[in-house]
Amino acid sequence: MKDYELTLVLPGSATAAKKKNTQEAIEKIVKIIGGKVGKIEEWGKKELAYEIAKNDSGIFLHYHLKLEEEAVKMLPQKLNLEENIIRYLLVRKEEEK
C-alpha cells in the first residue's frame, strides 16, 4: 500500500450534518475498496478563487489514505457519485528520504 492525500471541497453552504455524512461516506468507500483512512483534517471554510458549481466558498477536508493501485483507479469513480463534493484532488504522497 502506498500513501495518498485526498482533498475534498464541499459547498460553503454545507451544514455540519452534510459534512459528517460526507466524511462517513468517504471512510466507507475507502474501506470497501480495500484502503485505510489515516488522519482527517478539516481546513475550514475558504473563499474560492472562482465559482465552482455556483459556489463562491467551500469547506475543505483533507484525508491521509493508504491505497493499493487498483483502489486508486476506483476511487475517482466513487467520488464522482457523491453529490456533496464539488471538487477533489487525489495525489500520491512523496516518499521521504
TILUMNU-197626 format. One record per residue: residue number from 1; z, x, y of N, C-alpha, C, O, CB in turn. Coordinates in steps of 0.05 Angstrom, whole numbers. Each point is the difference from the previous one (the first is absolute). Glycine has a CB too. Layout:
// residues N
+---------+--------+--------+---------+--------+---------+----------+--------+--------+---------+--------+--------+---------+--------+---------+----------+
| drenvex |   n_up | n_east | n_north |  ca_up | ca_east | ca_north |   c_up | c_east | c_north |   o_up | o_east | o_north |  cb_up | cb_east | cb_north |
+---------+--------+--------+---------+--------+---------+----------+--------+--------+---------+--------+--------+---------+--------+---------+----------+
|     NUM |      Z |      X |       Y |      Z |       X |        Y |      Z |      X |       Y |      Z |      X |       Y |      Z |       X |        Y |
...
+---------+--------+--------+---------+--------+---------+----------+--------+--------+---------+--------+--------+---------+--------+---------+----------+
END
This chain:
// residues 97
+---------+--------+--------+---------+--------+---------+----------+--------+--------+---------+--------+--------+---------+--------+---------+----------+
| drenvex |   n_up | n_east | n_north |  ca_up | ca_east | ca_north |   c_up | c_east | c_north |   o_up | o_east | o_north |  cb_up | cb_east | cb_north |
+---------+--------+--------+---------+--------+---------+----------+--------+--------+---------+--------+--------+---------+--------+---------+----------+
|       1 |      0 |     17 |     -24 |      0 |     -17 |       24 |      0 |     18 |      25 |     13 |     21 |       1 |     11 |     -58 |      -26 |
|       2 |    -38 |     27 |      45 |     -2 |      15 |       25 |     13 |    -16 |      22 |      3 |    -25 |      -2 |    -45 |      48 |      -13 |
|       3 |     50 |     -9 |      36 |     13 |     -13 |       23 |    -20 |    -11 |      19 |    -20 |     13 |       7 |     59 |      17 |      -12 |
|       4 |    -35 |    -55 |      15 |    -17 |     -13 |       20 |     17 |    -12 |      21 |     24 |     -5 |      -4 |    -59 |      -4 |      -31 |
|       5 |     23 |      4 |      58 |     13 |     -14 |       22 |    -17 |    -24 |       7 |    -24 |      3 |       3 |     46 |      40 |       15 |
|       6 |     -9 |    -66 |     -16 |    -14 |     -25 |        7 |     12 |    -10 |      26 |     24 |     -5 |       2 |    -34 |      -6 |      -51 |
|       7 |     -7 |      6 |      69 |      9 |     -11 |       25 |    -13 |    -27 |       3 |    -25 |     -2 |      -2 |     32 |      48 |       23 |
|       8 |      9 |    -67 |     -16 |    -10 |     -27 |        3 |      4 |     -9 |      29 |     19 |      8 |      13 |    -10 |     -19 |      -61 |
|       9 |    -27 |     -6 |      58 |      4 |     -13 |       26 |      0 |    -30 |      -5 |    -20 |    -11 |     -10 |     -3 |      50 |       35 |
|      10 |     45 |    -52 |     -17 |      2 |     -29 |       -1 |     -3 |    -10 |      28 |      4 |     15 |      19 |     27 |     -13 |      -59 |
|      11 |    -39 |    -27 |      43 |     -2 |     -11 |       27 |     26 |      2 |      15 |     22 |     -2 |     -12 |    -57 |     -30 |       -4 |
|      12 |     34 |     37 |      42 |     24 |       3 |       16 |     16 |    -25 |       1 |     24 |      1 |       5 |    -48 |      31 |       22 |
|      13 |     12 |    -55 |     -33 |     14 |     -26 |        0 |     13 |     -6 |     -27 |     12 |    -22 |      -3 |    -44 |       6 |       38 |
|      14 |     30 |     34 |     -54 |     11 |      -5 |      -27 |     30 |     -3 |       2 |     14 |     15 |      13 |    -52 |      11 |      -34 |
|      15 |     48 |    -46 |       7 |     29 |      -5 |       -1 |     13 |     19 |     -20 |    -13 |     13 |     -15 |      6 |     -61 |       28 |
|      16 |     34 |     50 |     -12 |     15 |      16 |      -18 |     -6 |     -8 |     -29 |     -1 |     16 |     -18 |     37 |      -9 |       53 |
|      17 |    -38 |    -33 |     -39 |     -5 |     -11 |      -27 |    -28 |      9 |     -10 |     -3 |      8 |     -24 |     32 |     -47 |       33 |
|      18 |    -49 |     38 |       8 |    -27 |       9 |       -8 |      0 |     30 |      -6 |    -13 |      9 |     -19 |     -8 |     -45 |       46 |
|      19 |     36 |     51 |     -11 |      2 |      29 |       -4 |     13 |      6 |     -27 |     -9 |     17 |     -15 |     11 |      -9 |       65 |
|      20 |     19 |    -22 |     -56 |     15 |       4 |      -26 |    -18 |     -8 |     -23 |     -1 |     14 |     -20 |     45 |     -23 |       43 |
|      21 |    -59 |    -14 |     -21 |    -18 |      -9 |      -21 |    -22 |     21 |      -5 |     -7 |      5 |     -23 |     17 |     -53 |       35 |
|      22 |    -20 |     60 |      10 |    -21 |      20 |       -3 |     11 |     25 |     -14 |    -13 |     11 |     -17 |    -10 |     -29 |       58 |
|      23 |     47 |     26 |     -33 |     13 |      24 |      -13 |      3 |     -5 |     -30 |     -5 |     18 |     -16 |     29 |      -7 |       59 |
|      24 |    -14 |    -35 |     -50 |      4 |      -6 |      -28 |    -26 |     -1 |     -15 |     -2 |      9 |     -23 |     43 |     -35 |       35 |
|      25 |    -62 |     15 |       1 |    -26 |      -1 |      -13 |    -12 |     28 |      -5 |    -11 |      5 |     -21 |      3 |     -50 |       43 |
|      26 |     12 |     63 |      -3 |    -10 |      27 |       -3 |     14 |     14 |     -22 |    -12 |     14 |     -17 |      1 |     -12 |       66 |
|      27 |     38 |     -5 |     -50 |     15 |      13 |      -21 |     -8 |    -11 |     -28 |     -2 |     15 |     -19 |     41 |      -9 |       51 |
|      28 |    -44 |    -32 |     -33 |     -9 |     -12 |      -25 |    -27 |     10 |      -9 |     -5 |      6 |     -23 |     32 |     -47 |       34 |
|      29 |    -46 |     43 |       9 |    -27 |      10 |       -6 |      1 |     28 |     -11 |    -13 |      7 |     -20 |     -6 |     -37 |       56 |
|      30 |     34 |     47 |     -22 |      2 |      28 |       -8 |     12 |      2 |     -28 |     -9 |     17 |     -16 |     14 |      -3 |       64 |
|      31 |     15 |    -30 |     -54 |     12 |       0 |      -27 |    -20 |     -9 |     -21 |     -1 |     12 |     -22 |     47 |     -21 |       43 |
|      32 |    -61 |    -12 |     -15 |    -19 |     -10 |      -19 |    -22 |     20 |      -7 |     -8 |      2 |     -23 |     16 |     -48 |       41 |
|      33 |    -17 |     62 |       2 |    -21 |      19 |       -5 |     11 |     27 |     -11 |    -16 |     19 |      -3 |    -11 |     -41 |       39 |
|      34 |     53 |     23 |     -41 |     12 |      23 |      -12 |      9 |     22 |      18 |      4 |     23 |      -8 |    -33 |     -33 |      -29 |
|      35 |     33 |      3 |      63 |     10 |      19 |       19 |     30 |     -3 |       5 |     13 |    -17 |     -11 |    -58 |      18 |       32 |
|      36 |     55 |     16 |      -3 |     28 |      -1 |        7 |      2 |      0 |      31 |    -13 |     16 |      13 |     27 |       7 |      -56 |
|      37 |      4 |    -40 |      53 |      5 |      -1 |       29 |     24 |     18 |       6 |     21 |     -3 |     -12 |    -40 |     -44 |       16 |
|      38 |     15 |     65 |      14 |     23 |      17 |        9 |     12 |    -11 |      25 |      9 |    -23 |       0 |    -31 |      63 |      -20 |
|      39 |     23 |    -25 |      40 |     12 |      -7 |       26 |    -18 |    -20 |      15 |    -24 |      3 |       0 |     48 |      42 |        2 |
|      40 |    -12 |    -65 |      10 |    -14 |     -19 |       17 |     11 |      3 |      28 |     25 |     -2 |       4 |    -33 |     -31 |      -42 |
|      41 |     -9 |     37 |      58 |      8 |       2 |       27 |    -12 |    -22 |      17 |    -24 |     -6 |      -3 |     29 |      56 |       -2 |
|      42 |     10 |    -61 |      23 |    -11 |     -19 |       19 |     -2 |     14 |      27 |     20 |      8 |      11 |      0 |     -48 |      -36 |
|      43 |    -45 |     42 |      34 |     -5 |      15 |       25 |      2 |    -19 |      24 |     -2 |      9 |      23 |    -27 |      23 |      -48 |
|      44 |     32 |    -58 |      21 |      4 |     -19 |       21 |    -26 |    -12 |      11 |    -21 |      5 |     -10 |     62 |      20 |       22 |
|      45 |    -37 |    -40 |       9 |    -23 |     -14 |       13 |    -11 |     18 |      22 |     14 |     11 |      17 |      6 |     -56 |      -28 |
|      46 |    -47 |     49 |      10 |    -13 |      17 |       20 |    -25 |    -14 |      10 |    -12 |    -16 |     -14 |     30 |      57 |       -9 |
|      47 |    -25 |    -35 |      47 |    -25 |     -10 |       12 |    -23 |     15 |     -14 |      1 |     24 |      -4 |     21 |     -35 |       49 |
|      48 |    -43 |     -4 |     -51 |    -24 |      12 |      -12 |    -19 |     10 |      21 |     -1 |    -11 |      22 |      6 |     -19 |      -62 |
|      49 |    -20 |     51 |      34 |    -19 |      11 |       19 |    -23 |    -20 |       5 |    -11 |     -1 |      22 |     22 |      47 |      -38 |
|      50 |    -17 |    -63 |      -3 |    -20 |     -20 |        3 |      7 |    -24 |     -18 |     16 |      3 |     -18 |    -52 |      31 |       28 |
|      51 |     25 |    -57 |      -4 |      7 |     -24 |      -15 |    -10 |      1 |     -28 |    -23 |      9 |      -5 |     21 |     -35 |       47 |
|      52 |     18 |     18 |     -61 |     -8 |      -1 |      -28 |      6 |    -29 |      -9 |     23 |     -9 |       0 |    -13 |      59 |       -9 |
|      53 |    -30 |    -64 |       0 |      2 |     -28 |       -9 |     16 |    -16 |      20 |     19 |    -15 |      -7 |    -21 |      31 |      -40 |
|      54 |     -5 |    -14 |      73 |     13 |     -15 |       22 |     29 |      7 |       4 |     15 |    -16 |      12 |    -47 |     -20 |      -21 |
|      55 |     41 |     60 |       1 |     27 |       9 |        4 |      0 |     24 |      18 |    -15 |     19 |      -5 |     29 |     -36 |      -40 |
|      56 |      2 |     17 |      66 |      2 |      23 |       18 |     24 |     17 |      -6 |      4 |     21 |      13 |    -29 |     -47 |       22 |
|      57 |     43 |     18 |     -53 |     22 |      16 |       -9 |      3 |     -3 |     -30 |     -9 |    -19 |     -12 |     33 |      13 |       57 |
|      58 |    -10 |     26 |     -57 |      4 |      -1 |      -28 |     26 |     12 |      -9 |     12 |     16 |      15 |    -61 |     -13 |      -20 |
|      59 |     58 |    -12 |     -18 |     25 |      11 |      -12 |     -9 |     20 |     -21 |    -15 |     -7 |     -18 |     42 |     -36 |       27 |
|      60 |    -17 |     68 |      -7 |     -9 |      21 |      -18 |     21 |      5 |     -22 |     24 |      2 |       6 |    -50 |      18 |       32 |
|      61 |     17 |    -19 |     -63 |     17 |       6 |      -23 |    -13 |     25 |     -14 |    -24 |      1 |      -3 |     39 |     -50 |       -2 |
|      62 |      2 |     67 |      -3 |     -9 |      25 |      -12 |     14 |      4 |     -27 |     24 |     -1 |      -2 |    -33 |      22 |       47 |
|      63 |     -8 |    -17 |     -66 |     10 |       2 |      -28 |     -6 |     28 |     -10 |    -21 |     11 |       5 |     15 |     -60 |      -13 |
|      64 |     25 |     60 |      -7 |     -5 |      25 |      -16 |     -4 |     -9 |     -29 |     18 |    -13 |     -11 |     10 |      43 |       43 |
|      65 |    -51 |    -24 |     -43 |     -7 |     -10 |      -27 |     -6 |     23 |     -19 |     -8 |     21 |       9 |     -9 |     -64 |       11 |
|      66 |     20 |     37 |     -46 |    -10 |      18 |      -21 |    -19 |    -17 |     -16 |      7 |    -20 |     -11 |     36 |      49 |        9 |
|      67 |    -68 |    -19 |       0 |    -21 |     -16 |      -13 |    -17 |     18 |     -18 |     -4 |     24 |       5 |      3 |     -56 |       34 |
|      68 |     -9 |     20 |     -60 |    -20 |      13 |      -17 |    -28 |     -5 |      13 |     -3 |    -17 |      18 |     31 |      10 |      -60 |
|      69 |    -48 |     22 |      33 |    -26 |      -1 |       12 |    -13 |    -28 |      -2 |    -12 |    -10 |      19 |      6 |      58 |      -30 |
|      70 |     10 |    -61 |     -12 |    -11 |     -27 |       -4 |     13 |    -20 |      18 |    -13 |    -18 |      10 |      3 |      30 |      -58 |
|      71 |     36 |     -9 |      53 |     15 |     -18 |       17 |    -10 |      3 |      29 |      0 |    -20 |      14 |     40 |      23 |      -45 |
|      72 |    -47 |     21 |      39 |    -10 |       4 |       27 |    -26 |    -16 |       5 |     -4 |    -10 |      21 |     25 |      56 |      -20 |
|      73 |    -37 |    -47 |     -22 |    -25 |     -15 |        2 |      5 |    -30 |       2 |    -16 |    -15 |      12 |     -7 |      51 |      -37 |
|      74 |     44 |    -46 |      12 |      6 |     -29 |       -2 |     15 |    -10 |      25 |     -3 |    -23 |       7 |      3 |      27 |      -57 |
|      75 |     16 |     13 |      62 |     18 |      -9 |       22 |    -15 |    -12 |      24 |      8 |    -21 |       9 |     23 |      57 |      -24 |
|      76 |    -53 |    -24 |      25 |    -14 |     -13 |       23 |    -10 |    -28 |      -6 |      1 |    -17 |      17 |    -14 |      63 |       -3 |
|      77 |      4 |    -50 |     -39 |     -9 |     -27 |       -7 |     23 |    -20 |       2 |     -4 |    -23 |      10 |    -30 |      43 |      -41 |
|      78 |     58 |    -12 |      22 |     23 |     -18 |        1 |     10 |     -4 |      29 |      7 |    -22 |       7 |      6 |      38 |      -53 |
|      79 |    -14 |      5 |      62 |      9 |      -2 |       28 |    -18 |    -18 |      16 |      9 |    -14 |      18 |     10 |      60 |      -22 |
|      80 |    -45 |    -46 |      -2 |    -19 |     -18 |       14 |      6 |    -29 |      -4 |     -8 |    -17 |      16 |    -26 |      52 |      -20 |
|      81 |     48 |    -42 |     -18 |      6 |     -28 |       -6 |     25 |     -9 |      14 |      5 |    -25 |       2 |    -26 |      31 |      -46 |
|      82 |     37 |     12 |      55 |     24 |      -8 |       15 |     -7 |     -9 |      28 |    -12 |     15 |      15 |     39 |      18 |      -41 |
|      83 |    -21 |    -58 |      32 |     -8 |     -12 |       25 |     16 |     10 |      24 |    -10 |     -2 |      23 |     -4 |     -38 |      -49 |
|      84 |     38 |     50 |      22 |     16 |       9 |       23 |     -7 |     28 |       9 |      8 |      8 |      22 |     28 |     -36 |      -39 |
|      85 |    -52 |     43 |       2 |     -7 |      27 |        7 |    -26 |      0 |      17 |    -21 |    -10 |     -10 |     44 |      29 |      -32 |
|      86 |    -21 |     -8 |      66 |    -25 |       1 |       16 |    -14 |     27 |      -2 |    -24 |      1 |       5 |     44 |     -35 |       26 |
|      87 |     -5 |     55 |     -38 |    -12 |      26 |       -4 |     18 |     16 |     -19 |     24 |     -5 |      -1 |    -47 |       5 |       46 |
|      88 |     12 |     19 |     -60 |     16 |      18 |      -16 |    -14 |     27 |      -1 |    -25 |      2 |       4 |     43 |     -41 |      -31 |
|      89 |     -3 |     59 |      21 |    -11 |      27 |       -4 |     15 |     13 |     -24 |     25 |      2 |       1 |    -37 |       3 |       49 |
|      90 |     -2 |      3 |     -70 |     11 |      13 |      -23 |    -10 |     29 |      -1 |    -24 |      4 |      -2 |     27 |     -48 |      -24 |
|      91 |     15 |     63 |      27 |     -8 |      28 |        0 |     16 |     15 |     -21 |     24 |     -7 |      -5 |    -37 |       5 |       54 |
|      92 |      1 |     23 |     -60 |     14 |      17 |      -19 |     17 |     20 |      16 |    -11 |     13 |      18 |    -25 |     -19 |      -54 |
|      93 |     60 |      9 |      28 |     18 |      18 |       14 |     -6 |     29 |      -9 |     -3 |      5 |     -24 |     39 |     -40 |       27 |
|      94 |    -38 |     52 |      16 |     -6 |      29 |       -6 |     23 |     12 |     -15 |     24 |     -6 |       5 |    -52 |      10 |       36 |
|      95 |     22 |     12 |     -61 |     20 |      14 |      -15 |     11 |     23 |      17 |    -15 |     15 |      11 |     -7 |     -28 |      -55 |
|      96 |     49 |     15 |      45 |     12 |      21 |       15 |     -1 |     26 |     -14 |      3 |      1 |     -25 |     27 |     -34 |       45 |
|      97 |    -35 |     54 |      -5 |     -3 |      27 |      -13 |     26 |     15 |       2 |      2 |     23 |     -10 |    -49 |     -22 |       22 |
+---------+--------+--------+---------+--------+---------+----------+--------+--------+---------+--------+--------+---------+--------+---------+----------+
END
